[in-house]
Amino acid sequence: MDKLMEILESLRPDVDFETETALIDDGILDSFDIVSLVGELSDEFDIEIKPSDLVPVNFNSAEAIYALVEKLMDE
């Protein structure tokens, strides 16, 4: 989770990722942020995030993103 938080904070240092739970729903992260984030997560955790994984529920909070990463690492 620490590495994920580093990635998120480097992407958007203005966002409190520890408490925010509507990153997509509230428009805090835009499509460019998601593209950058997917690339960084893929490189850092050696995972493949498929288009079917690109749904708001997987990216609305740091916890949701981390759960997605863990799920993909287990596959």
Buried (B, 14 or more C-beta within 10 A) or exposed (E): EEEBBEBBBEBBEEBEBEEBEEBBEEEBBEEEBBEBBBEBBBEEBEBEBEEEBBEEEBBBBBEBBBEBBEEBEEE
